[in-house]
Every structure is written in C-alpha cells, then in structure tokens.
C-alpha cells in the first residue's frame, strides 16, 4: 500500500502558522520578484483568484477584497517542509519526497495494521507538530493514492482528511468521480485526445485497450493505466541529481551596456558551477541566452541563445565563466535594451568519472582552488570570494516587497514570547 501526503495550500499555510490572525482570511503568495500568484488559500480561490495571476493586474482586486499578499519566503517554506517530512519519516522507512509539499510513503509489511488509523495519526502529528494542515490518501498503488488524496482534500468533512481505497468498490467509485484531465500524469494534450474519443473519467481510461494506450501514450501511459487498475506498477523513486542547472534573472531596468551583461553572465555561471560542485557533477555543455523586454512593443526586440558543447567536462567557476562569456560575445548585439539573461549548464557527468582527452582537459589546479573558495564562502557568506569578471559590490536582490520574517531560520526573526 502507498500513501500520498499533501500539505494543503502549503505556502499560504506556512504564513498562517506564525500569524494565526490570518486563519479564515484570503491569502495569496507571489513568485520570485513578486511577479505572479503561485499559492492561494481556499478563501482566495473562492474569490476567483486564478493561479498565475499577474501581480500588476490583480493588485487593486486584492486591496478591494481584503486579500493578504506575501512575497515568496522560500527559506521559511523549505524549513517547514523539512519539519513535515521528518515527522512523516517516522511512519515508514520507505519514503519519496515528491515535492516541497508532497511525499509518497510505502507501507510494505503493514498487512496487520489499520492504515486508516495510521493516516489519521499522520494528520494529527503533522498538524500538532508543525501547524501545517495535510491530506492523506492511501491505496494499493501510487496513482490510486493520488486519487485518494484528492478525495480527502475535496471532502475533508466526510473523510476527516484521510481517505483509504482498500477494495474494488472504492476504486471504481473513485475513478468514476475523477475527471480525466485531473488524473496524475495526464497532460493537457493527452486529456484533449482522450476526451475526443469519449474518455471523460479515470474509469473510462482504464477501460481502453492496452495496445491503443501504448501506441498513443507510450509505455508511460500504459504504466499509469495499470497503476489505476490497482496493479502496482510505479514504485518509489530515489532522489536523483539535477539533469541541468539554470540561473536566470530579469533585471530591474533595461540595459544596453555589454559590460553589464558580461558581469551578470559571469555571476550566473559561477553560481551554476557552485551548484555543480555541490552535487559532485561536471557539465559538458553551457547555454547562454539574452532577451529584450517583450512587453515593450515600442522597443526593438531581440532574443537569442547559444549552446556551447565543451571540449572537456568541468565544474570550475573559472572555466564555466569563460565559456559563458565566449557564448555571450557571439550572440550580443548593440542597439538593444536587454531585460533578461541566463546561463544553463547541462549534460552532466560524475566529477570522479570524467575521461581524460588527448588535447584539452580541465585545469587540474582549479579543483583544489574551487574547494578552498567553497570553504571560505561557506564560512563567511556566499560569494565572498569572486572572479575578477564579477562586480564585488553587486549583489542580486529579488523584489520582495511583502516578505514575511524568516521565523525559523533567522535568529533575529524568531518570535519572542513575553510571560
């Protein structure tokens, strides 16, 4: 059996934990740079606020309807997520953290245990221990656990926030209720294709011929179908390293100067290299892109990217920065006002399994140098030591005009209780 535990409206719920006066009030949380809505409380959803609502378009609506607005506080959310996952890990040794607010738990060898009671215990301990409300779905497969979780979240008053699919009658009833576009793993394109042939619900999907599903949705679709039929096909996945690392930013204003872009690209490349070293990987290609402001239709537009395949794998900040600046020199054009830029490293290999080339290789001296720089930066603060191509006075600061305190990760922001 599998359980899918999902934190309800996680970002908004984190804000309420430390501001209980917000309980019952509509809340929205903005994305990076306060661009758009990425989390809504149920009250905000009821008022018609859509996911992805642009901040500048909805600002007046928020004020008129008394909606509390917060900038994304990822330090707080990450710490609260870790607290939730730590509690959940006590219930089974087999757990897959699926996202910051979701986790799959496998109950193997729990045949003599009452899983409904275990689910209710999960809900009680997480809610009491962190203040974060959760929904728990339990079923024979991962896909059905997703369905059960959706039911628990949709009907909390009837399910007590926990729903268990443990027989065929419940499975069929749940799949008949779930719309095909809401099935985990069914994308928008597949949903439209399925609806066009009369598949309206998850149950309809399980009635399709296996051959048709594999031909039109590949082996992934067939595995999903079998999982929904109650045949365990999808197992827990081990945490995997990232397949690419991207550092991209929108600038506060428009910039025409090449020097400005070179400094930013170099800084982005250094950050990519740091993340590579953190997961003990090297990259074999570097992509750089620059963009003008697409919303300024009165200005000339120019968007360009370039991918450089490297002669050797590397995670050296010096080498990746040099490659990124080479890429920029190829695509940069005078006469445009640039608003956004980024560096993406990809095609990773393990740093301990890199092959030596005949002609060109990464400078071996960089390895110890990077280790020393990482230690100093970890001890005294991020990027205390920088490359000459970086501006020592420039720090990237996101627009976060409505940022809440870091209640659990910053000593000065800890709540003080006077008794």
SULSULHU-V285231 format. One line per field, one symbol per residue. phi: phi as a letter, one per 40 degrees, with the letter a starting at -180 (. if undefined). psi: psi as a letter, one per 20 degrees, with the letter a starting at -180 (. if undefined). Layout:
phi = ???
psi = ???
//
This chain:
phi = .bbbbbccfdccccccdbbccccgccbbbccdgfcacbabcdcccccgcccgdcdccbdcccccbgccbbccbccccccccccccccccccacbabccacbbacbbbbgbdccccccccccddccccccbgccbbbbbacbcccccccccccccbcccbfgbbbbbacccccccccccccccccgcccccccccccbgcbbccdcccccdcccccbbgccccccdccccgbdbbbcbccbcccabbbbacccbcbbccdcccccccccccccccccccbfbbbbabbbbbacccccccbcbabababbcccacabcdcccccccccccccccbcgbbcbaaabbbafcbcccbcccccbbaccccccccccccccccccbhcfcbbccccccccbcbccbcbccccdbbbdcbccbbbb
psi = qqqopppplgghhhhhhimiiipiqpqqpraqklgrpiqqrhhhghijoqpjppghhjghggghjkpppqqpnhggggghghgghgghiihqiopoohahjqppppnpjkhjqohghgghhgggggghhhjpprqppprirgghhgghhhghhhmhhhikjpppojrhghgggghhhpqhijppiorgghgggghhjjohrhgggiiqphggghhhjahghhggghghijoohprqpqpqqqiqppoqqpqhaqpiphgghggggggggggggghghhjlrqqiqpppqqqroiiniiqpqopqqqpppqiqqqkphgghggghhggghhippqjqophqrrppqamqqphjkpqprggprqohhhghghggghgghhhiqplhprrhiqoiippppqomilprqmhiiphiippppp.
//
